Amino acid sequence: MNRLSLALVALAAINVCTAVAVVYTKHLSRQRYAELSQIQQTIDELDVQWSQLQIEESTFSEHGLVDRTARDRLGMVLPGHKGTIMIARQP
């Protein structure tokens, strides 16, 4: 083999190696994009769930609901003037 043939074979081998590297890199890129899309979908689902939990918390912590629950389930009532005790701090 002369030098020209050897150079052509070397260039062809380098070209094939580069093409394989490009294909492999593209494959890895697509895998990472698929993982990223899955993670983003999970984040979106968790955001929706978090919003629903915040709405539920605000509903359950509403003053009227707490007051109604205390009266209905626990039989609690607001004390009148006779049931109120004022504690004064002594200097």
PDB file of N, CA, C and O in Angstrom:
ATOM      1  N   MET A   1       0.845  -1.186   0.000  1.00  0.00           N
ATOM      2  CA  MET A   1       0.000   0.000   0.000  1.00  0.00           C
ATOM      3  C   MET A   1       0.880   1.235   0.000  1.00  0.00           C
ATOM      4  O   MET A   1       1.888   1.334   0.699  1.00  0.00           O
ATOM      5  N   ASN A   2       0.453   2.135  -0.796  1.00  0.00           N
ATOM      6  CA  ASN A   2       1.229   3.373  -0.813  1.00  0.00           C
ATOM      7  C   ASN A   2       0.670   4.349   0.216  1.00  0.00           C
ATOM      8  O   ASN A   2      -0.332   4.073   0.876  1.00  0.00           O
ATOM      9  N   ARG A   3       1.310   5.450   0.335  1.00  0.00           N
ATOM     10  CA  ARG A   3       0.929   6.428   1.358  1.00  0.00           C
ATOM     11  C   ARG A   3      -0.476   6.979   1.144  1.00  0.00           C
ATOM     12  O   ARG A   3      -1.205   7.206   2.110  1.00  0.00           O
ATOM     13  N   LEU A   4      -0.852   7.189  -0.079  1.00  0.00           N
ATOM     14  CA  LEU A   4      -2.176   7.746  -0.379  1.00  0.00           C
ATOM     15  C   LEU A   4      -3.276   6.776   0.059  1.00  0.00           C
ATOM     16  O   LEU A   4      -4.275   7.195   0.644  1.00  0.00           O
ATOM     17  N   SER A   5      -3.100   5.510  -0.216  1.00  0.00           N
ATOM     18  CA  SER A   5      -4.092   4.512   0.190  1.00  0.00           C
ATOM     19  C   SER A   5      -4.180   4.429   1.711  1.00  0.00           C
ATOM     20  O   SER A   5      -5.269   4.336   2.279  1.00  0.00           O
ATOM     21  N   LEU A   6      -3.033   4.463   2.351  1.00  0.00           N
ATOM     22  CA  LEU A   6      -3.001   4.414   3.804  1.00  0.00           C
ATOM     23  C   LEU A   6      -3.690   5.643   4.415  1.00  0.00           C
ATOM     24  O   LEU A   6      -4.422   5.530   5.398  1.00  0.00           O
ATOM     25  N   ALA A   7      -3.446   6.801   3.826  1.00  0.00           N
ATOM     26  CA  ALA A   7      -4.082   8.030   4.311  1.00  0.00           C
ATOM     27  C   ALA A   7      -5.594   7.969   4.108  1.00  0.00           C
ATOM     28  O   ALA A   7      -6.352   8.399   4.978  1.00  0.00           O
ATOM     29  N   LEU A   8      -6.036   7.442   2.972  1.00  0.00           N
ATOM     30  CA  LEU A   8      -7.473   7.321   2.705  1.00  0.00           C
ATOM     31  C   LEU A   8      -8.131   6.349   3.680  1.00  0.00           C
ATOM     32  O   LEU A   8      -9.234   6.614   4.159  1.00  0.00           O
ATOM     33  N   VAL A   9      -7.484   5.244   3.979  1.00  0.00           N
ATOM     34  CA  VAL A   9      -8.025   4.281   4.932  1.00  0.00           C
ATOM     35  C   VAL A   9      -8.095   4.908   6.324  1.00  0.00           C
ATOM     36  O   VAL A   9      -9.077   4.712   7.041  1.00  0.00           O
ATOM     37  N   ALA A  10      -7.079   5.647   6.707  1.00  0.00           N
ATOM     38  CA  ALA A  10      -7.066   6.311   8.013  1.00  0.00           C
ATOM     39  C   ALA A  10      -8.175   7.354   8.088  1.00  0.00           C
ATOM     40  O   ALA A  10      -8.879   7.441   9.094  1.00  0.00           O
ATOM     41  N   LEU A  11      -8.335   8.144   7.033  1.00  0.00           N
ATOM     42  CA  LEU A  11      -9.404   9.153   7.005  1.00  0.00           C
ATOM     43  C   LEU A  11     -10.779   8.493   7.031  1.00  0.00           C
ATOM     44  O   LEU A  11     -11.686   9.000   7.692  1.00  0.00           O
ATOM     45  N   ALA A  12     -10.953   7.391   6.338  1.00  0.00           N
ATOM     46  CA  ALA A  12     -12.232   6.690   6.341  1.00  0.00           C
ATOM     47  C   ALA A  12     -12.521   6.137   7.740  1.00  0.00           C
ATOM     48  O   ALA A  12     -13.658   6.200   8.207  1.00  0.00           O
ATOM     49  N   ALA A  13     -11.509   5.603   8.403  1.00  0.00           N
ATOM     50  CA  ALA A  13     -11.698   5.074   9.757  1.00  0.00           C
ATOM     51  C   ALA A  13     -12.054   6.201  10.723  1.00  0.00           C
ATOM     52  O   ALA A  13     -12.931   6.047  11.573  1.00  0.00           O
ATOM     53  N   ILE A  14     -11.372   7.321  10.586  1.00  0.00           N
ATOM     54  CA  ILE A  14     -11.685   8.476  11.440  1.00  0.00           C
ATOM     55  C   ILE A  14     -13.099   8.969  11.161  1.00  0.00           C
ATOM     56  O   ILE A  14     -13.824   9.334  12.087  1.00  0.00           O
ATOM     57  N   ASN A  15     -13.492   8.982   9.895  1.00  0.00           N
ATOM     58  CA  ASN A  15     -14.833   9.416   9.513  1.00  0.00           C
ATOM     59  C   ASN A  15     -15.893   8.498  10.100  1.00  0.00           C
ATOM     60  O   ASN A  15     -16.914   8.976  10.596  1.00  0.00           O
ATOM     61  N   VAL A  16     -15.669   7.183  10.053  1.00  0.00           N
ATOM     62  CA  VAL A  16     -16.621   6.219  10.605  1.00  0.00           C
ATOM     63  C   VAL A  16     -16.709   6.385  12.124  1.00  0.00           C
ATOM     64  O   VAL A  16     -17.802   6.369  12.691  1.00  0.00           O
ATOM     65  N   CYS A  17     -15.553   6.544  12.781  1.00  0.00           N
ATOM     66  CA  CYS A  17     -15.559   6.734  14.232  1.00  0.00           C
ATOM     67  C   CYS A  17     -16.309   8.006  14.614  1.00  0.00           C
ATOM     68  O   CYS A  17     -17.056   8.020  15.592  1.00  0.00           O
ATOM     69  N   THR A  18     -16.113   9.060  13.853  1.00  0.00           N
ATOM     70  CA  THR A  18     -16.811  10.314  14.126  1.00  0.00           C
ATOM     71  C   THR A  18     -18.316  10.154  13.927  1.00  0.00           C
ATOM     72  O   THR A  18     -19.106  10.668  14.719  1.00  0.00           O
ATOM     73  N   ALA A  19     -18.715   9.444  12.876  1.00  0.00           N
ATOM     74  CA  ALA A  19     -20.139   9.225  12.615  1.00  0.00           C
ATOM     75  C   ALA A  19     -20.767   8.409  13.742  1.00  0.00           C
ATOM     76  O   ALA A  19     -21.877   8.716  14.177  1.00  0.00           O
ATOM     77  N   VAL A  20     -20.078   7.381  14.218  1.00  0.00           N
ATOM     78  CA  VAL A  20     -20.593   6.573  15.317  1.00  0.00           C
ATOM     79  C   VAL A  20     -20.709   7.426  16.579  1.00  0.00           C
ATOM     80  O   VAL A  20     -21.688   7.311  17.317  1.00  0.00           O
ATOM     81  N   ALA A  21     -19.721   8.276  16.830  1.00  0.00           N
ATOM     82  CA  ALA A  21     -19.762   9.155  18.000  1.00  0.00           C
ATOM     83  C   ALA A  21     -20.936  10.125  17.915  1.00  0.00           C
ATOM     84  O   ALA A  21     -21.589  10.390  18.924  1.00  0.00           O
ATOM     85  N   VAL A  22     -21.209  10.650  16.740  1.00  0.00           N
ATOM     86  CA  VAL A  22     -22.338  11.570  16.562  1.00  0.00           C
ATOM     87  C   VAL A  22     -23.649  10.837  16.817  1.00  0.00           C
ATOM     88  O   VAL A  22     -24.529  11.368  17.496  1.00  0.00           O
ATOM     89  N   VAL A  23     -23.792   9.641  16.290  1.00  0.00           N
ATOM     90  CA  VAL A  23     -25.018   8.864  16.490  1.00  0.00           C
ATOM     91  C   VAL A  23     -25.202   8.537  17.961  1.00  0.00           C
ATOM     92  O   VAL A  23     -26.308   8.654  18.488  1.00  0.00           O
ATOM     93  N   TYR A  24     -24.134   8.131  18.630  1.00  0.00           N
ATOM     94  CA  TYR A  24     -24.206   7.795  20.053  1.00  0.00           C
ATOM     95  C   TYR A  24     -24.563   9.029  20.888  1.00  0.00           C
ATOM     96  O   TYR A  24     -25.373   8.942  21.811  1.00  0.00           O
ATOM     97  N   THR A  25     -23.969  10.157  20.569  1.00  0.00           N
ATOM     98  CA  THR A  25     -24.260  11.401  21.283  1.00  0.00           C
ATOM     99  C   THR A  25     -25.718  11.810  21.082  1.00  0.00           C
ATOM    100  O   THR A  25     -26.377  12.251  22.024  1.00  0.00           O
ATOM    101  N   LYS A  26     -26.211  11.668  19.876  1.00  0.00           N
ATOM    102  CA  LYS A  26     -27.610  11.984  19.599  1.00  0.00           C
ATOM    103  C   LYS A  26     -28.539  11.051  20.381  1.00  0.00           C
ATOM    104  O   LYS A  26     -29.566  11.484  20.902  1.00  0.00           O
ATOM    105  N   HIS A  27     -28.175   9.787  20.458  1.00  0.00           N
ATOM    106  CA  HIS A  27     -28.958   8.810  21.219  1.00  0.00           C
ATOM    107  C   HIS A  27     -29.009   9.204  22.697  1.00  0.00           C
ATOM    108  O   HIS A  27     -30.079   9.196  23.305  1.00  0.00           O
ATOM    109  N   LEU A  28     -27.865   9.544  23.269  1.00  0.00           N
ATOM    110  CA  LEU A  28     -27.824   9.970  24.669  1.00  0.00           C
ATOM    111  C   LEU A  28     -28.639  11.243  24.888  1.00  0.00           C
ATOM    112  O   LEU A  28     -29.324  11.391  25.901  1.00  0.00           O
ATOM    113  N   SER A  29     -28.556  12.143  23.940  1.00  0.00           N
ATOM    114  CA  SER A  29     -29.317  13.391  24.035  1.00  0.00           C
ATOM    115  C   SER A  29     -30.820  13.114  24.050  1.00  0.00           C
ATOM    116  O   SER A  29     -31.558  13.725  24.822  1.00  0.00           O
ATOM    117  N   ARG A  30     -31.265  12.209  23.213  1.00  0.00           N
ATOM    118  CA  ARG A  30     -32.694  11.865  23.183  1.00  0.00           C
ATOM    119  C   ARG A  30     -33.130  11.159  24.465  1.00  0.00           C
ATOM    120  O   ARG A  30     -34.238  11.382  24.954  1.00  0.00           O
ATOM    121  N   GLN A  31     -32.266  10.315  25.001  1.00  0.00           N
ATOM    122  CA  GLN A  31     -32.583   9.660  26.274  1.00  0.00           C
ATOM    123  C   GLN A  31     -32.734  10.694  27.384  1.00  0.00           C
ATOM    124  O   GLN A  31     -33.686  10.643  28.163  1.00  0.00           O
ATOM    125  N   ARG A  32     -31.799  11.625  27.454  1.00  0.00           N
ATOM    126  CA  ARG A  32     -31.859  12.658  28.499  1.00  0.00           C
ATOM    127  C   ARG A  32     -33.093  13.542  28.329  1.00  0.00           C
ATOM    128  O   ARG A  32     -33.704  13.955  29.315  1.00  0.00           O
ATOM    129  N   TYR A  33     -33.458  13.832  27.082  1.00  0.00           N
ATOM    130  CA  TYR A  33     -34.652  14.642  26.839  1.00  0.00           C
ATOM    131  C   TYR A  33     -35.910  13.895  27.289  1.00  0.00           C
ATOM    132  O   TYR A  33     -36.828  14.498  27.844  1.00  0.00           O
ATOM    133  N   ALA A  34     -35.949  12.588  27.049  1.00  0.00           N
ATOM    134  CA  ALA A  34     -37.094  11.792  27.493  1.00  0.00           C
ATOM    135  C   ALA A  34     -37.174  11.779  29.015  1.00  0.00           C
ATOM    136  O   ALA A  34     -38.260  11.903  29.582  1.00  0.00           O
ATOM    137  N   GLU A  35     -36.022  11.629  29.685  1.00  0.00           N
ATOM    138  CA  GLU A  35     -36.001  11.673  31.145  1.00  0.00           C
ATOM    139  C   GLU A  35     -36.447  13.037  31.655  1.00  0.00           C
ATOM    140  O   GLU A  35     -37.220  13.131  32.609  1.00  0.00           O
ATOM    141  N   LEU A  36     -35.961  14.082  31.019  1.00  0.00           N
ATOM    142  CA  LEU A  36     -36.331  15.438  31.408  1.00  0.00           C
ATOM    143  C   LEU A  36     -37.828  15.672  31.231  1.00  0.00           C
ATOM    144  O   LEU A  36     -38.461  16.304  32.077  1.00  0.00           O
ATOM    145  N   SER A  37     -38.392  15.172  30.146  1.00  0.00           N
ATOM    146  CA  SER A  37     -39.829  15.317  29.916  1.00  0.00           C
ATOM    147  C   SER A  37     -40.627  14.580  30.989  1.00  0.00           C
ATOM    148  O   SER A  37     -41.643  15.087  31.464  1.00  0.00           O
ATOM    149  N   GLN A  38     -40.176  13.398  31.368  1.00  0.00           N
ATOM    150  CA  GLN A  38     -40.851  12.620  32.412  1.00  0.00           C
ATOM    151  C   GLN A  38     -40.772  13.345  33.751  1.00  0.00           C
ATOM    152  O   GLN A  38     -41.760  13.413  34.482  1.00  0.00           O
ATOM    153  N   ILE A  39     -39.613  13.880  34.068  1.00  0.00           N
ATOM    154  CA  ILE A  39     -39.450  14.620  35.325  1.00  0.00           C
ATOM    155  C   ILE A  39     -40.321  15.871  35.319  1.00  0.00           C
ATOM    156  O   ILE A  39     -40.927  16.206  36.336  1.00  0.00           O
ATOM    157  N   GLN A  40     -40.388  16.560  34.190  1.00  0.00           N
ATOM    158  CA  GLN A  40     -41.224  17.761  34.091  1.00  0.00           C
ATOM    159  C   GLN A  40     -42.700  17.406  34.270  1.00  0.00           C
ATOM    160  O   GLN A  40     -43.447  18.157  34.896  1.00  0.00           O
ATOM    161  N   GLN A  41     -43.118  16.274  33.726  1.00  0.00           N
ATOM    162  CA  GLN A  41     -44.501  15.830  33.894  1.00  0.00           C
ATOM    163  C   GLN A  41     -44.781  15.527  35.370  1.00  0.00           C
ATOM    164  O   GLN A  41     -45.844  15.872  35.887  1.00  0.00           O
ATOM    165  N   THR A  42     -43.841  14.891  36.031  1.00  0.00           N
ATOM    166  CA  THR A  42     -43.991  14.603  37.466  1.00  0.00           C
ATOM    167  C   THR A  42     -44.081  15.898  38.265  1.00  0.00           C
ATOM    168  O   THR A  42     -44.900  16.014  39.177  1.00  0.00           O
ATOM    169  N   ILE A  43     -43.244  16.865  37.925  1.00  0.00           N
ATOM    170  CA  ILE A  43     -43.282  18.167  38.603  1.00  0.00           C
ATOM    171  C   ILE A  43     -44.637  18.835  38.402  1.00  0.00           C
ATOM    172  O   ILE A  43     -45.203  19.390  39.345  1.00  0.00           O
ATOM    173  N   ASP A  44     -45.155  18.785  37.186  1.00  0.00           N
ATOM    174  CA  ASP A  44     -46.466  19.380  36.911  1.00  0.00           C
ATOM    175  C   ASP A  44     -47.568  18.696  37.726  1.00  0.00           C
ATOM    176  O   ASP A  44     -48.447  19.362  38.273  1.00  0.00           O
ATOM    177  N   GLU A  45     -47.516  17.364  37.804  1.00  0.00           N
ATOM    178  CA  GLU A  45     -48.522  16.633  38.589  1.00  0.00           C
ATOM    179  C   GLU A  45     -48.427  16.995  40.065  1.00  0.00           C
ATOM    180  O   GLU A  45     -49.449  17.160  40.730  1.00  0.00           O
ATOM    181  N   LEU A  46     -47.206  17.120  40.582  1.00  0.00           N
ATOM    182  CA  LEU A  46     -47.029  17.500  41.975  1.00  0.00           C
ATOM    183  C   LEU A  46     -47.482  18.936  42.236  1.00  0.00           C
ATOM    184  O   LEU A  46     -48.010  19.235  43.306  1.00  0.00           O
ATOM    185  N   ASP A  47     -47.276  19.829  41.256  1.00  0.00           N
ATOM    186  CA  ASP A  47     -47.767  21.204  41.396  1.00  0.00           C
ATOM    187  C   ASP A  47     -49.287  21.239  41.487  1.00  0.00           C
ATOM    188  O   ASP A  47     -49.852  21.975  42.296  1.00  0.00           O
ATOM    189  N   VAL A  48     -49.947  20.438  40.651  1.00  0.00           N
ATOM    190  CA  VAL A  48     -51.410  20.381  40.686  1.00  0.00           C
ATOM    191  C   VAL A  48     -51.877  19.827  42.031  1.00  0.00           C
ATOM    192  O   VAL A  48     -52.813  20.351  42.635  1.00  0.00           O
ATOM    193  N   GLN A  49     -51.223  18.772  42.490  1.00  0.00           N
ATOM    194  CA  GLN A  49     -51.594  18.174  43.777  1.00  0.00           C
ATOM    195  C   GLN A  49     -51.357  19.173  44.912  1.00  0.00           C
ATOM    196  O   GLN A  49     -52.175  19.273  45.826  1.00  0.00           O
ATOM    197  N   TRP A  50     -50.257  19.905  44.862  1.00  0.00           N
ATOM    198  CA  TRP A  50     -49.960  20.911  45.896  1.00  0.00           C
ATOM    199  C   TRP A  50     -51.025  22.005  45.910  1.00  0.00           C
ATOM    200  O   TRP A  50     -51.460  22.437  46.977  1.00  0.00           O
ATOM    201  N   SER A  51     -51.446  22.453  44.726  1.00  0.00           N
ATOM    202  CA  SER A  51     -52.494  23.474  44.644  1.00  0.00           C
ATOM    203  C   SER A  51     -53.799  22.961  45.242  1.00  0.00           C
ATOM    204  O   SER A  51     -54.485  23.686  45.963  1.00  0.00           O
ATOM    205  N   GLN A  52     -54.141  21.707  44.940  1.00  0.00           N
ATOM    206  CA  GLN A  52     -55.362  21.131  45.495  1.00  0.00           C
ATOM    207  C   GLN A  52     -55.279  21.020  47.017  1.00  0.00           C
ATOM    208  O   GLN A  52     -56.263  21.263  47.716  1.00  0.00           O
ATOM    209  N   LEU A  53     -54.105  20.653  47.528  1.00  0.00           N
ATOM    210  CA  LEU A  53     -53.941  20.556  48.979  1.00  0.00           C
ATOM    211  C   LEU A  53     -54.031  21.930  49.646  1.00  0.00           C
ATOM    212  O   LEU A  53     -54.569  22.051  50.747  1.00  0.00           O
ATOM    213  N   GLN A  54     -53.510  22.958  48.990  1.00  0.00           N
ATOM    214  CA  GLN A  54     -53.610  24.308  49.551  1.00  0.00           C
ATOM    215  C   GLN A  54     -55.066  24.771  49.581  1.00  0.00           C
ATOM    216  O   GLN A  54     -55.499  25.400  50.547  1.00  0.00           O
ATOM    217  N   ILE A  55     -55.815  24.463  48.532  1.00  0.00           N
ATOM    218  CA  ILE A  55     -57.239  24.820  48.504  1.00  0.00           C
ATOM    219  C   ILE A  55     -57.976  24.063  49.607  1.00  0.00           C
ATOM    220  O   ILE A  55     -58.814  24.631  50.306  1.00  0.00           O
ATOM    221  N   GLU A  56     -57.658  22.781  49.755  1.00  0.00           N
ATOM    222  CA  GLU A  56     -58.302  21.977  50.789  1.00  0.00           C
ATOM    223  C   GLU A  56     -57.961  22.517  52.180  1.00  0.00           C
ATOM    224  O   GLU A  56     -58.829  22.588  53.051  1.00  0.00           O
ATOM    225  N   GLU A  57     -56.715  22.892  52.385  1.00  0.00           N
ATOM    226  CA  GLU A  57     -56.307  23.435  53.678  1.00  0.00           C
ATOM    227  C   GLU A  57     -57.033  24.742  53.972  1.00  0.00           C
ATOM    228  O   GLU A  57     -57.499  24.957  55.090  1.00  0.00           O
ATOM    229  N   SER A  58     -57.130  25.613  52.975  1.00  0.00           N
ATOM    230  CA  SER A  58     -57.814  26.886  53.209  1.00  0.00           C
ATOM    231  C   SER A  58     -59.303  26.672  53.477  1.00  0.00           C
ATOM    232  O   SER A  58     -59.915  27.428  54.231  1.00  0.00           O
ATOM    233  N   THR A  59     -59.883  25.646  52.862  1.00  0.00           N
ATOM    234  CA  THR A  59     -61.291  25.335  53.102  1.00  0.00           C
ATOM    235  C   THR A  59     -61.504  24.834  54.523  1.00  0.00           C
ATOM    236  O   THR A  59     -62.436  25.256  55.207  1.00  0.00           O
ATOM    237  N   PHE A  60     -60.626  23.922  54.965  1.00  0.00           N
ATOM    238  CA  PHE A  60     -60.787  23.346  56.290  1.00  0.00           C
ATOM    239  C   PHE A  60     -60.389  24.291  57.414  1.00  0.00           C
ATOM    240  O   PHE A  60     -60.848  24.123  58.544  1.00  0.00           O
ATOM    241  N   SER A  61     -59.557  25.268  57.134  1.00  0.00           N
ATOM    242  CA  SER A  61     -59.130  26.184  58.190  1.00  0.00           C
ATOM    243  C   SER A  61     -59.979  27.459  58.219  1.00  0.00           C
ATOM    244  O   SER A  61     -59.651  28.404  58.936  1.00  0.00           O
ATOM    245  N   GLU A  62     -61.046  27.487  57.459  1.00  0.00           N
ATOM    246  CA  GLU A  62     -61.948  28.623  57.447  1.00  0.00           C
ATOM    247  C   GLU A  62     -62.547  28.809  58.845  1.00  0.00           C
ATOM    248  O   GLU A  62     -62.914  27.831  59.497  1.00  0.00           O
ATOM    249  N   HIS A  63     -62.647  30.049  59.303  1.00  0.00           N
ATOM    250  CA  HIS A  63     -63.115  30.315  60.662  1.00  0.00           C
ATOM    251  C   HIS A  63     -64.525  29.765  60.890  1.00  0.00           C
ATOM    252  O   HIS A  63     -64.808  29.194  61.943  1.00  0.00           O
ATOM    253  N   GLY A  64     -65.383  29.934  59.926  1.00  0.00           N
ATOM    254  CA  GLY A  64     -66.762  29.460  60.065  1.00  0.00           C
ATOM    255  C   GLY A  64     -66.832  27.953  60.216  1.00  0.00           C
ATOM    256  O   GLY A  64     -67.630  27.440  61.000  1.00  0.00           O
ATOM    257  N   LEU A  65     -66.000  27.242  59.468  1.00  0.00           N
ATOM    258  CA  LEU A  65     -65.994  25.786  59.552  1.00  0.00           C
ATOM    259  C   LEU A  65     -65.479  25.330  60.914  1.00  0.00           C
ATOM    260  O   LEU A  65     -66.027  24.402  61.509  1.00  0.00           O
ATOM    261  N   VAL A  66     -64.428  25.982  61.405  1.00  0.00           N
ATOM    262  CA  VAL A  66     -63.888  25.639  62.716  1.00  0.00           C
ATOM    263  C   VAL A  66     -64.929  25.921  63.796  1.00  0.00           C
ATOM    264  O   VAL A  66     -65.134  25.111  64.701  1.00  0.00           O
ATOM    265  N   ASP A  67     -65.572  27.057  63.695  1.00  0.00           N
ATOM    266  CA  ASP A  67     -66.592  27.429  64.676  1.00  0.00           C
ATOM    267  C   ASP A  67     -67.757  26.440  64.642  1.00  0.00           C
ATOM    268  O   ASP A  67     -68.217  25.987  65.690  1.00  0.00           O
ATOM    269  N   ARG A  68     -68.228  26.108  63.453  1.00  0.00           N
ATOM    270  CA  ARG A  68     -69.346  25.184  63.295  1.00  0.00           C
ATOM    271  C   ARG A  68     -68.987  23.795  63.816  1.00  0.00           C
ATOM    272  O   ARG A  68     -69.793  23.147  64.483  1.00  0.00           O
ATOM    273  N   THR A  69     -67.756  23.338  63.502  1.00  0.00           N
ATOM    274  CA  THR A  69     -67.319  22.026  63.978  1.00  0.00           C
ATOM    275  C   THR A  69     -67.227  22.000  65.496  1.00  0.00           C
ATOM    276  O   THR A  69     -67.617  21.019  66.130  1.00  0.00           O
ATOM    277  N   ALA A  70     -66.709  23.084  66.082  1.00  0.00           N
ATOM    278  CA  ALA A  70     -66.602  23.149  67.544  1.00  0.00           C
ATOM    279  C   ALA A  70     -67.978  23.112  68.194  1.00  0.00           C
ATOM    280  O   ALA A  70     -68.157  22.471  69.230  1.00  0.00           O
ATOM    281  N   ARG A  71     -68.939  23.784  67.603  1.00  0.00           N
ATOM    282  CA  ARG A  71     -70.291  23.804  68.175  1.00  0.00           C
ATOM    283  C   ARG A  71     -71.006  22.467  67.978  1.00  0.00           C
ATOM    284  O   ARG A  71     -71.591  21.928  68.918  1.00  0.00           O
ATOM    285  N   ASP A  72     -70.957  21.933  66.750  1.00  0.00           N
ATOM    286  CA  ASP A  72     -71.719  20.726  66.425  1.00  0.00           C
ATOM    287  C   ASP A  72     -71.109  19.459  67.020  1.00  0.00           C
ATOM    288  O   ASP A  72     -71.811  18.695  67.683  1.00  0.00           O
ATOM    289  N   ARG A  73     -69.843  19.229  66.801  1.00  0.00           N
ATOM    290  CA  ARG A  73     -69.224  17.975  67.221  1.00  0.00           C
ATOM    291  C   ARG A  73     -68.811  17.977  68.689  1.00  0.00           C
ATOM    292  O   ARG A  73     -68.940  16.966  69.379  1.00  0.00           O
ATOM    293  N   LEU A  74     -68.319  19.111  69.156  1.00  0.00           N
ATOM    294  CA  LEU A  74     -67.762  19.144  70.505  1.00  0.00           C
ATOM    295  C   LEU A  74     -68.676  19.817  71.523  1.00  0.00           C
ATOM    296  O   LEU A  74     -68.389  19.802  72.720  1.00  0.00           O
ATOM    297  N   GLY A  75     -69.772  20.406  71.055  1.00  0.00           N
ATOM    298  CA  GLY A  75     -70.706  21.056  71.958  1.00  0.00           C
ATOM    299  C   GLY A  75     -70.122  22.299  72.631  1.00  0.00           C
ATOM    300  O   GLY A  75     -70.536  22.657  73.734  1.00  0.00           O
ATOM    301  N   MET A  76     -69.182  22.945  71.987  1.00  0.00           N
ATOM    302  CA  MET A  76     -68.549  24.122  72.575  1.00  0.00           C
ATOM    303  C   MET A  76     -69.393  25.365  72.295  1.00  0.00           C
ATOM    304  O   MET A  76     -70.039  25.469  71.252  1.00  0.00           O
ATOM    305  N   VAL A  77     -69.379  26.299  73.234  1.00  0.00           N
ATOM    306  CA  VAL A  77     -70.079  27.577  73.063  1.00  0.00           C
ATOM    307  C   VAL A  77     -69.150  28.690  73.529  1.00  0.00           C
ATOM    308  O   VAL A  77     -68.211  28.464  74.293  1.00  0.00           O
ATOM    309  N   LEU A  78     -69.433  29.885  73.054  1.00  0.00           N
ATOM    310  CA  LEU A  78     -68.659  31.040  73.507  1.00  0.00           C
ATOM    311  C   LEU A  78     -69.078  31.382  74.931  1.00  0.00           C
ATOM    312  O   LEU A  78     -70.274  31.403  75.223  1.00  0.00           O
ATOM    313  N   PRO A  79     -68.147  31.645  75.810  1.00  0.00           N
ATOM    314  CA  PRO A  79     -68.526  31.994  77.182  1.00  0.00           C
ATOM    315  C   PRO A  79     -69.134  33.390  77.223  1.00  0.00           C
ATOM    316  O   PRO A  79     -68.758  34.272  76.451  1.00  0.00           O
ATOM    317  N   GLY A  80     -70.068  33.569  78.127  1.00  0.00           N
ATOM    318  CA  GLY A  80     -70.672  34.893  78.304  1.00  0.00           C
ATOM    319  C   GLY A  80     -69.782  35.751  79.197  1.00  0.00           C
ATOM    320  O   GLY A  80     -68.634  35.400  79.472  1.00  0.00           O
ATOM    321  N   HIS A  81     -70.331  36.890  79.647  1.00  0.00           N
ATOM    322  CA  HIS A  81     -69.547  37.771  80.503  1.00  0.00           C
ATOM    323  C   HIS A  81     -69.225  37.107  81.837  1.00  0.00           C
ATOM    324  O   HIS A  81     -68.159  37.347  82.404  1.00  0.00           O
ATOM    325  N   LYS A  82     -70.130  36.276  82.345  1.00  0.00           N
ATOM    326  CA  LYS A  82     -69.899  35.608  83.624  1.00  0.00           C
ATOM    327  C   LYS A  82     -68.842  34.509  83.485  1.00  0.00           C
ATOM    328  O   LYS A  82     -68.161  34.187  84.458  1.00  0.00           O
ATOM    329  N   GLY A  83     -68.699  33.947  82.320  1.00  0.00           N
ATOM    330  CA  GLY A  83     -67.736  32.877  82.115  1.00  0.00           C
ATOM    331  C   GLY A  83     -66.354  33.387  81.713  1.00  0.00           C
ATOM    332  O   GLY A  83     -65.430  32.595  81.526  1.00  0.00           O
ATOM    333  N   THR A  84     -66.209  34.695  81.582  1.00  0.00           N
ATOM    334  CA  THR A  84     -64.941  35.279  81.175  1.00  0.00           C
ATOM    335  C   THR A  84     -64.182  35.779  82.407  1.00  0.00           C
ATOM    336  O   THR A  84     -64.750  36.443  83.274  1.00  0.00           O
ATOM    337  N   ILE A  85     -62.902  35.450  82.465  1.00  0.00           N
ATOM    338  CA  ILE A  85     -62.066  35.884  83.582  1.00  0.00           C
ATOM    339  C   ILE A  85     -60.955  36.756  83.027  1.00  0.00           C
ATOM    340  O   ILE A  85     -60.264  36.354  82.091  1.00  0.00           O
ATOM    341  N   MET A  86     -60.775  37.929  83.584  1.00  0.00           N
ATOM    342  CA  MET A  86     -59.725  38.848  83.141  1.00  0.00           C
ATOM    343  C   MET A  86     -58.519  38.664  84.062  1.00  0.00           C
ATOM    344  O   MET A  86     -58.651  38.757  85.282  1.00  0.00           O
ATOM    345  N   ILE A  87     -57.385  38.414  83.501  1.00  0.00           N
ATOM    346  CA  ILE A  87     -56.159  38.253  84.298  1.00  0.00           C
ATOM    347  C   ILE A  87     -55.306  39.481  84.052  1.00  0.00           C
ATOM    348  O   ILE A  87     -54.929  39.769  82.915  1.00  0.00           O
ATOM    349  N   ALA A  88     -55.005  40.200  85.113  1.00  0.00           N
ATOM    350  CA  ALA A  88     -54.206  41.410  85.007  1.00  0.00           C
ATOM    351  C   ALA A  88     -52.789  41.085  85.436  1.00  0.00           C
ATOM    352  O   ALA A  88     -52.575  40.306  86.365  1.00  0.00           O
ATOM    353  N   ARG A  89     -51.851  41.667  84.779  1.00  0.00           N
ATOM    354  CA  ARG A  89     -50.450  41.446  85.068  1.00  0.00           C
ATOM    355  C   ARG A  89     -50.005  42.429  86.138  1.00  0.00           C
ATOM    356  O   ARG A  89     -50.236  43.633  86.028  1.00  0.00           O
ATOM    357  N   GLN A  90     -49.375  41.911  87.159  1.00  0.00           N
ATOM    358  CA  GLN A  90     -48.903  42.771  88.256  1.00  0.00           C
ATOM    359  C   GLN A  90     -47.489  43.256  87.925  1.00  0.00           C
ATOM    360  O   GLN A  90     -46.611  42.462  87.585  1.00  0.00           O
ATOM    361  N   PRO A  91     -47.281  44.588  88.030  1.00  0.00           N
ATOM    362  CA  PRO A  91     -45.937  45.122  87.754  1.00  0.00           C
ATOM    363  C   PRO A  91     -44.951  44.838  88.868  1.00  0.00           C
ATOM    364  O   PRO A  91     -43.786  45.225  88.775  1.00  0.00           O
TER     365      PRO A  91
END
